Amino acid sequence: MVEESGGDVVTIDDVALRVAEALGAAGVPFMLVGGFSSNFHGIPRSTKDADFVVQLSAPLNAAFARTLGPEFEAEPQLSFETNTGTQRQEFRVAGTVFKVEVFRLSDDAHDQERFRRRQPTVVDGRQVLFPTAEDVIIWKLRWARSKDRDDVRAVMGVQQDKLDWPYIEGWCERHGTRALLEEIRRTVPKL
């Protein structure tokens, strides 16, 4: 996805990498989740937002917003995200349809575990931390929107025998999503 921002061409990938770099520079532990994590482990699809989980008790401050640059507009209030049970801070990128959602790491046992298991990788010379493929599947099954089901199918299709199925199955049992896991799993073609 490409948008114009004040005459500059900007992609959502540029936005995500810029935020990842700023979080790293600020010493804020983070991981890039949502569509970016399923794209990383599965089949890329278009997205207009970049979702991050951060280990931070307070909102990102004005100094952080200044680090991102003037085209990043912070929403003045935190909001509560009902599906994750945590607080969220939004940033919009002026002149585009892009947004960045920064979620606080919740007390949820799986949210804590997927954060602990996150894996660093280098993208365009910048370090980005992603949840594991297994944790992407588990988390997206909890949301279970149409695009999440498609993402789960794509990650399963790409990762296949590399996945730790007992780990996935155990969390899905705990979350009550095991039937959905098996339903989707039956539709994934074997390589």
N, C-alpha and C positions, 0 to 999 in steps of 0.2 A: 504494500500500500504506500503510495507516494502522495504527498500533499505539499502545497506551497505555504511557506511561513515567512512573511515579510520579504518575499522575493527569493528566498532560499528554498531549494528542494529538500524536503525532509521525508524520511521513511520512518515507519513505526520501529524498525530495527535500530535506526539512529537514536530514536528517543529512548528505547529500552537500554541500549548500551551506555548512553549518556547518564541515565539514572543509576545504572549499576556502578559505573565509574565513580559517580558522586557519593553513593552510599559507601563504597569501598574506601574512598578518600576520607570520609567522615568517620570511619571506623564502626559503621553500623552493620552488624551481622545481618545478611539478607539471603533470599533465594528468589529467583525469577520463576513464577508459576503460571497457571492459566494456559492460554493458547501457545505461549512461547515454549513452555515445558513439553506440551504434547507435540509441538512442531519439532522440537529437539530430538525427541525419542521416537516420533512416528512420521506421519506424512504432513508436510507443511500445508497450512491453510491460511487464508487471509484473516487478519484481526485488526481492530482499531484501538486496542488498548494493551497496555503492559501492566501485568499484575505482579506485585512484589509482596513477600512476607518478610517483615523485619522484626528483629528482637530489640525492642525499644519500648520503654514505658510511656514516654511523652511524645507529643506530635513532633514531626520534623520541624525544626525552627526556621526562622527567617534567613539565617546564614546559609542553611542548606538550600533554600529556594534561590538565594542569590547565586550559589554555586552552579545551579542548573542553568541560570540565565533568565533574562527578562521575558522570554517567550513562554516560560512555564508559569502558569497562574495557579496558585494554591487555593483550594476551597478554604474559606476561613474557619469552617467548623468540621470537626470529626463527625462521621456518621457511624451508626451501628449496623453491621452486616449480620442479618439474621441467620443465614445458612452456616456461617462459620462461628457465630457468637462472639465476634471480636469487633474492634474499632477499625475504621477505614478512613484514610485521608486521600483526597483526590487532587490531582494536578491536571490541568488542561494545557494543551499546547496551542498557544494563540495562532490563529489563522489556519488551523487544521481541525479535523474531527477527532484527533487523537487525544487519549487521556491515559493517565497513569494512576493506578489504584495501589495504595500502599496499605497493606493489612498488618495489624499487630499480630505477632505470634500468639496464638490462644493457648489456653490450658488444656485443650483437647489432647488426649493421649496420642492419637495418631498425628496431629499437627506437630506436637513436640518431637515425635519419632522421625517424621519425614524431614523436619528441620535438622535434626541431629545427623541424619544420613545423607544430607545434600552433598552434591558432588561438584567440585570446581572444574571448569573448562575454560579455555581461552577462545574468545570470539573477537576477531579483528583486533588482536593485540590487547584485549581487556579481559580481566577475569570475571566470569559470571558463574554463579552457583545455581544449579538446577536440582530439583528433587529427582530421585531415581525413577526409572521407568515404572517400577512396581508402585511407588507412591503416587505417581501421576494417575495410574489406573485406579487405585483405591480411592483417591480424593475425588476424581471425576465421577466415579460410580455413586458417590454420596450426593453429588449435584444432580446427576441423571437427566440433564436437559438433552435435547436432541443432539446438539453439537458436542456435548460431553460424551454421549454414547458413541458418536462417530469418532471422536478422539481416542476413546478407549479401544475401539476396533482397530484404528490405525496403529496405535502403539503396540497392541498385541500382534498385529500382522507384521510389523517391522522387527520387533524384538523376539518373537516366538520362543525358541528354546533357551534364550538367554535369561528369561524371566524366572524369578524365584516364586514358583506357584504356591508352595506352602505358606510363604509370607503373605502373599496376596489373599489367599483363601482364608487365612486366619483373621486378618483384619475385616474382610468382607463378612465373615461369620459374626464378628463383634458388632458390625454396623448394620446388619440385616440386609446386606446387598448381595449375598452369595447367589441367590436365584438369578438376579440380573447379570452378575458376572458370568454365570454358566450360559445364560441365554445369548449373550454377546459372544462368548467364547465359541459357541457352536457355529456362528456365522463367519468366523475368521478362516479364510482359506489357508491351508498348509502349503508351505513352500516346497 
